[in-house]
Amino acid sequence: MRRLLAILLPGLLLLTACGGTGEPEPTSQSAGETAKFDSLKLTENGDKKAPGVEFDKPLAVTEPTAKLVTEGSGDAVKANQIANLSILAINGEDGATLEDTFPAEPEALELNDELKTGSELVYNAIVGAKVGSSIALAVPGQAGTAGAPAQPTQLLVIKVISTTEVAPVLEKPEGETITPPAGLPTVKENGDGVPEINVDGVAAPTELISQDLIKGTGATVKETDTVTANYVGVTLVGGTKFDSSYDRGKPTPFSLQQVIKGWTQGLAGKTVGSRVLLVIPKDLAYGDAGQGEAKGDLVFVVDILGVK
């Protein structure tokens, strides 16, 4: 999930109120106090513009509520696709706009089992809706506490802009083998296909080095993406291995917003299928203090196997 969904929906995504059965139906499922939406009217204002929204105020619900308000004319959204959504967030008490993503690129929401388990309501409202549909979601307000004021019901108007298929995660890097320049750590595979890094004689980096060893042909990674990767990390001084997804037996997903700067900067712009050698100065890693055995300048080999 991108920014607005991550900020506005965490409470809703943890609620399991639902309508109908646990299996998705051919059409979007309503749930909750849907009669509260009887006065809701949407007026289209064109591409990249939020619709006009009218409803009787105040709008207040006591449980998460979802309803298909207008049906689109495109294909039905399927489970395990990515739904690309534009969202208008509104204060249910006075109708004030809280945030509007319509002018920006749509927010991507993967309709996977994790979402279905975390919020059957959200999953069932979107799966089965047609592209072009608008869905209303109401998030219950919260009572005030000593440290925070009361929050009114929040109304989200969500339009399904398009869908995309989830690219499969690769088993190993695939692409053109690249010969790196001299002076970098050398990498070879052991008998199990695990990369081994040799740092003998390598000078300390003065800047981040991000070198393709295999250049993949898949999607280009952005700084805001989550990558699924296999990787090995060693210290530049001594070559001590401090972490390896191979030792855990499976690739690991990472948000590039939640890793060291050397990963964020070094992997952005790379492509799925690539094997990337990162030589990271300590100021783009864990600093002077380090983290466990990950001290000083660090070296990683990262196989980018998927992105979303």
FENJORA-V742513 format. One record per helix or strand of 2 or more residues. SS is the DSSP state (a for helix, b for strand). FROM is the first residue (numbers start at 0). LEN is the number of residues. If there is no record, write none. Layout:
{{SS & FROM & LEN} {SS & FROM & LEN}}
This chain:
{{a & 2 & 6} {a & 9 & 4} {a & 33 & 4} {b & 40 & 3} {b & 51 & 3} {b & 64 & 6} {b & 80 & 11} {b & 96 & 4} {b & 106 & 4} {a & 112 & 6} {a & 119 & 7} {b & 133 & 6} {b & 153 & 12} {b & 175 & 2} {b & 185 & 4} {b & 194 & 4} {b & 208 & 7} {b & 225 & 10} {b & 240 & 4} {a & 244 & 4} {b & 251 & 4} {a & 260 & 7} {b & 274 & 6} {a & 281 & 3} {b & 297 & 10}}
